[in-house]
Amino acid sequence: MIFDLPQTQKYVAGTFGKDCAPIVAKAAYGEDLQFRNLCGLLALNLTGEESVKSITFTGKDANGEAMYVSGHFVVAMTYEDVPAMEPGANFTDFSWPTNKSATLECDEPVQLSTTEATTFYFVLPPATYETF
C-alpha cells in the first residue's frame, strides 16, 4: 500500500490535521473491519510569551542521521496480515522523493500562554527517533 504523508501539515487546535491520518483495515467476509493507524503522534506542549506560526520537525536515528518523516511511503503488507505497528516495521522508503522534515503550519499565529500549555501535534511514521 502506498500513501502520502504531507510535508506540510495544518495545525488544528486540540487535535491533528485531518488529512494526515492514514489507516488500513481488514476483515474476513461477513466480519467487522479492524482498523489500524499507520502513524503515530508527536505532541509538543509549549508554553511561553511567543506566538507560533510554524514548527519544523526533523527526526534523527541513533547515528544522528536525519530520517524520512514525510512524503511517499509504501507499507509492506498482505491482505492476510494487517501490519504490526512496531517502530520501523513494515515501512520502506519508496522510490519517489521523500522528505526528512515535516512542518506544522498555523493559518494564524497561535499565541502561547505562560501558565497553560498549547499542544501541537505532528503525525509521523512509526520509528524510533533518538533525537529531534
C-alpha positions in Angstrom: 0.0 0.0 0.0 1.3 3.4 -0.9 0.4 6.6 1.0 1.5 10.2 1.2 2.2 11.9 4.4 2.3 15.6 3.6 5.5 17.6 4.3 3.3 20.5 5.4 0.6 19.6 8.0 -2.0 22.0 9.2 -2.3 23.0 12.8 -5.8 22.2 14.3 -6.4 23.3 17.9 -6.7 20.3 20.2 -6.1 17.6 17.5 -4.1 16.8 14.4 -4.6 17.7 10.8 -7.5 15.7 9.2 -5.5 14.9 6.0 -2.7 13.3 8.0 -4.1 10.2 9.5 -3.6 7.2 7.2 -5.2 3.9 8.3 -5.7 0.4 7.0 -8.5 -2.0 7.6 -9.1 -5.7 7.0 -12.0 -8.1 7.6 -12.9 -11.6 6.7 -16.1 -12.0 4.7 -19.0 -11.1 7.0 -16.9 -9.7 9.8 -16.4 -6.1 11.1 -13.5 -4.1 9.7 -10.5 -3.9 12.0 -8.8 -0.5 11.6 -5.1 0.2 12.4 -3.3 3.5 12.4 -0.3 3.6 10.2 1.4 6.5 12.0 1.8 8.0 15.5 1.6 11.4 17.0 4.2 13.6 18.5 2.6 16.1 20.9 4.6 19.2 21.7 3.3 21.0 24.8 4.6 24.6 24.6 4.3 27.5 27.0 5.7 31.0 26.8 5.0 34.5 25.7 5.7 34.0 22.0 3.2 33.2 19.2 3.8 30.3 16.8 3.3 30.4 13.1 5.0 27.2 12.1 7.2 24.4 13.6 9.5 22.2 11.6 10.4 18.7 12.8 13.5 16.7 11.8 13.9 13.3 13.5 17.3 11.6 13.9 18.3 8.0 14.3 20.9 6.6 16.8 23.7 7.6 14.4 22.5 11.2 14.2 21.3 10.8 10.6 18.0 12.6 9.6 15.2 10.2 9.0 12.3 10.2 6.4 9.3 11.7 8.2 7.1 12.9 5.3 6.5 12.2 1.6 5.7 9.0 -0.2 5.8 5.7 1.7 5.0 2.1 0.9 3.7 -0.2 3.6 4.7 -3.8 3.0 1.5 -5.9 3.8 -0.7 -8.6 2.5 -4.4 -8.9 2.8 -3.9 -11.7 5.3 -1.8 -9.6 7.7 -2.6 -6.0 8.8 0.8 -4.6 9.5 2.2 -4.7 13.1 2.8 -1.2 14.1 6.2 -1.6 15.7 8.7 1.2 15.2 10.0 0.9 11.7 8.2 -2.4 11.0 6.7 -2.8 7.5 7.8 0.7 6.3 10.2 1.0 3.5 11.4 4.0 1.5 9.6 4.3 -1.8 11.4 5.2 -4.9 9.8 8.7 -5.1 11.4 11.7 -3.3 10.8 11.5 0.4 11.4 14.3 2.9 13.5 14.4 6.1 11.4 17.1 7.7 7.7 17.9 8.3 6.3 21.4 9.0 3.2 22.2 11.1 1.7 25.4 9.7 -0.8 27.6 11.6 -3.3 29.6 9.5 -3.0 32.4 12.0 -0.2 32.8 14.7 -1.1 30.8 17.8 -0.4 32.9 21.0 1.2 30.8 23.7 0.3 31.1 27.4 2.8 31.3 30.2 0.5 29.2 32.5 -1.3 26.7 30.2 0.4 24.5 27.6 -0.7 24.6 24.0 -0.4 21.3 22.3 0.9 21.0 18.7 0.5 17.6 17.0 2.8 16.1 14.3 1.7 12.9 12.5 4.8 10.8 11.9 5.6 7.4 10.6 6.4 4.7 13.2 10.1 4.8 14.0 12.5 5.2 17.0 13.5 8.8 16.9 16.6 9.2 19.1 16.6 13.0 18.9 14.8 15.7 17.0 
